Amino acid sequence: MKLFVLTHNPSKLKEISEILKEYGIEVLHMEGEKREIQSDNIEEIALNAAKDACSSQSVPIVVDDTALYIETLNGFPGPYAEYVYRTIGLRGILKLLEKEENRKAWFATAVVYCDGNIVKIFKGILEGSIAEEIRGNYGFGFDPIFIPIGQKKTLAEMLPEEKNKISHRSKAFRELAQWLVSEKTKLNKSQS
């Protein structure tokens, strides 16, 4: 089974490929513009981008959107995480939390599958906290400052295989993969 993923992030594409290959799903990079609306809702952002991309294609497409919510900052940066990462970066987030004791945070990912007929949303959440310093060389984005609940390491200190067992993106894409495998099984049974 092949699945097109619309993203401009090569690290994310690699991570998604590693997760989905466990289910026999080959990830192909979809070229094109990912139009994102401004919204505080990641499901709405991903859904809009998927429908937009799907309207001009004849293949199943997947689009995802991820947010980082920091409790003490009233959920900031939320769905604006990519912009915040590009502007103030990891050090900027650490500076905002410098004197804060409450470092609780969580990642949320919304994955939208669209094939022209079916549109489905899958979600993954990873709870944790923001580290006091940048740690680790793996991963990307906010991974070097995010410590999953029950862990001592940041996501960037974990090997990719470790991260892919617990991450928000992994949870959402595993849900998608299980659904796709189930749908393929139903289709095969109805055709025999």
C-alpha positions as CSV (number, residue, x, y, z in Angstrom):
1,M,0.0,0.0,0.0
2,K,1.3,3.5,-0.9
3,L,0.3,6.7,0.8
4,F,1.2,10.3,-0.2
5,V,2.1,12.7,2.6
6,L,2.1,16.4,2.0
7,T,4.8,18.0,4.1
8,H,7.8,20.3,3.6
9,N,9.7,18.8,6.5
10,P,12.1,16.0,5.5
11,S,12.7,15.0,9.1
12,K,8.9,14.6,9.6
13,L,8.6,12.6,6.4
14,K,11.4,10.2,7.5
15,E,9.8,9.7,10.9
16,I,6.4,9.0,9.3
17,S,8.0,6.5,6.9
18,E,9.6,4.6,9.7
19,I,6.3,4.4,11.6
20,L,4.2,3.3,8.7
21,K,6.6,0.8,7.2
22,E,5.8,-1.4,10.2
23,Y,2.3,-1.7,8.7
24,G,3.5,-2.4,5.1
25,I,2.7,1.2,4.0
26,E,5.1,3.0,1.8
27,V,5.2,6.7,2.3
28,L,5.6,8.9,-0.8
29,H,6.4,12.6,-0.6
30,M,3.7,14.7,-2.2
31,E,5.1,17.9,-3.8
32,G,2.9,20.9,-3.6
33,E,1.9,23.8,-1.5
34,K,0.4,23.0,1.9
35,R,-2.1,25.9,2.4
36,E,-2.7,26.4,6.1
37,I,-5.5,28.5,7.4
38,Q,-4.9,30.5,10.6
39,S,-6.8,28.8,13.4
40,D,-6.3,27.7,17.0
41,N,-7.6,24.2,16.1
42,I,-5.0,21.8,14.6
43,E,-7.7,19.5,13.3
44,E,-9.3,22.4,11.4
45,I,-5.9,23.4,10.0
46,A,-5.0,19.8,8.9
47,L,-8.5,19.2,7.5
48,N,-8.5,22.3,5.5
49,A,-5.1,21.6,4.0
50,A,-6.0,18.0,3.2
51,K,-9.2,18.9,1.5
52,D,-7.4,21.6,-0.5
53,A,-4.7,19.2,-1.6
54,C,-7.1,16.3,-2.2
55,S,-9.3,18.5,-4.5
56,S,-6.5,18.6,-7.1
57,Q,-5.2,15.0,-6.8
58,S,-6.5,11.6,-7.6
59,V,-4.6,9.7,-5.0
60,P,-5.1,9.3,-1.2
61,I,-3.3,12.1,0.6
62,V,-2.3,12.6,4.3
63,V,-1.7,15.9,5.9
64,D,-0.8,16.5,9.6
65,D,-0.5,19.4,11.9
66,T,1.2,19.5,15.3
67,A,0.9,21.9,18.2
68,L,2.9,22.3,21.4
69,Y,0.9,23.5,24.4
70,I,2.6,24.9,27.5
71,E,0.3,25.1,30.5
72,T,1.9,28.0,32.3
73,L,1.8,30.0,29.1
74,N,-1.9,29.4,28.6
75,G,-1.3,26.9,25.9
76,F,1.2,29.0,23.9
77,P,2.6,28.4,21.3
78,G,-0.2,25.9,20.4
79,P,-0.7,25.6,16.6
80,Y,1.7,28.4,16.1
81,A,4.6,26.2,17.2
82,E,6.4,26.1,13.8
83,Y,6.3,30.0,13.7
84,V,7.5,30.3,17.3
85,Y,10.3,27.7,16.6
86,R,11.5,29.8,13.6
87,T,11.3,33.1,15.4
88,I,12.3,32.7,19.0
89,G,13.5,29.1,18.9
90,L,14.2,26.7,21.7
91,R,16.1,29.3,23.7
92,G,13.2,31.7,23.5
93,I,10.8,29.2,25.0
94,L,13.4,28.4,27.7
95,K,13.7,32.1,28.4
96,L,9.9,32.5,28.8
97,L,9.9,29.6,31.3
98,E,13.1,30.8,33.2
99,K,11.5,31.4,36.6
100,E,8.5,29.0,36.1
101,E,8.1,25.9,38.3
102,N,5.1,24.6,36.3
103,R,6.7,23.2,33.1
104,K,3.9,20.9,32.1
105,A,3.4,20.7,28.3
106,W,1.9,18.4,25.7
107,F,2.2,17.8,22.0
108,A,-0.9,17.2,19.9
109,T,-0.9,16.0,16.3
110,A,-3.9,15.8,14.0
111,V,-3.5,13.6,10.9
112,V,-6.1,13.8,8.1
113,Y,-6.6,11.2,5.4
114,C,-8.4,12.2,2.3
115,D,-9.0,10.1,-0.9
116,G,-11.7,12.1,-2.6
117,N,-14.5,10.2,-1.0
118,I,-13.4,9.5,2.6
119,V,-12.0,12.1,5.0
120,K,-10.9,10.9,8.4
121,I,-9.1,12.5,11.3
122,F,-6.7,10.7,13.7
123,K,-5.2,12.3,16.8
124,G,-2.2,11.7,19.0
125,I,-1.2,13.4,22.3
126,L,2.0,13.2,24.2
127,E,2.1,14.7,27.7
128,G,5.3,15.8,29.4
129,S,7.2,18.9,30.5
130,I,9.7,21.4,29.2
131,A,13.3,20.7,30.2
132,E,15.4,23.4,31.7
133,E,18.0,23.2,29.0
134,I,18.5,22.0,25.4
135,R,19.4,18.3,25.4
136,G,20.0,15.7,22.7
137,N,20.9,15.4,19.1
138,Y,18.1,13.3,17.6
139,G,14.7,14.5,16.4
140,F,13.8,18.0,15.3
141,G,11.7,21.0,16.3
142,F,11.0,21.1,20.1
143,D,12.3,17.6,20.7
144,P,15.5,18.8,22.5
145,I,13.4,20.6,25.2
146,F,10.4,18.2,25.6
147,I,10.5,15.4,28.2
148,P,7.7,12.9,27.9
149,I,5.8,12.0,31.1
150,G,7.5,9.1,32.9
151,Q,10.8,9.7,31.1
152,K,14.1,11.3,32.1
153,K,15.3,12.0,28.5
154,T,14.1,14.6,26.1
155,L,12.7,13.3,22.8
156,A,16.0,14.4,21.2
157,E,18.0,12.2,23.6
158,M,16.0,9.1,22.5
159,L,16.9,7.0,19.5
160,P,14.3,7.4,16.7
161,E,13.0,3.9,17.4
162,E,12.3,4.9,21.1
163,K,10.7,8.1,20.2
164,N,8.5,6.4,17.5
165,K,7.0,4.1,20.1
166,I,5.6,6.9,22.2
167,S,5.4,10.2,20.3
168,H,2.2,12.1,19.5
169,R,2.9,11.8,15.8
170,S,3.4,8.0,16.2
171,K,0.1,7.6,18.0
172,A,-1.8,9.5,15.3
173,F,-0.1,7.7,12.4
174,R,-0.5,4.3,14.0
175,E,-4.2,4.9,14.3
176,L,-4.3,5.8,10.7
177,A,-2.3,2.7,9.7
178,Q,-4.6,0.4,11.7
179,W,-7.6,2.0,10.1
180,L,-6.1,1.6,6.6
181,V,-5.2,-2.1,7.2
182,S,-8.7,-2.7,8.5
183,E,-10.3,-1.0,5.5
184,K,-8.1,-2.9,3.1
185,T,-9.1,-6.2,4.8
186,K,-12.8,-5.2,4.5
187,L,-12.4,-4.3,0.9
188,N,-10.6,-7.6,0.1
189,K,-13.4,-9.6,1.8
190,S,-16.1,-7.8,-0.1
191,Q,-14.4,-8.5,-3.4
192,S,-13.9,-12.2,-2.8
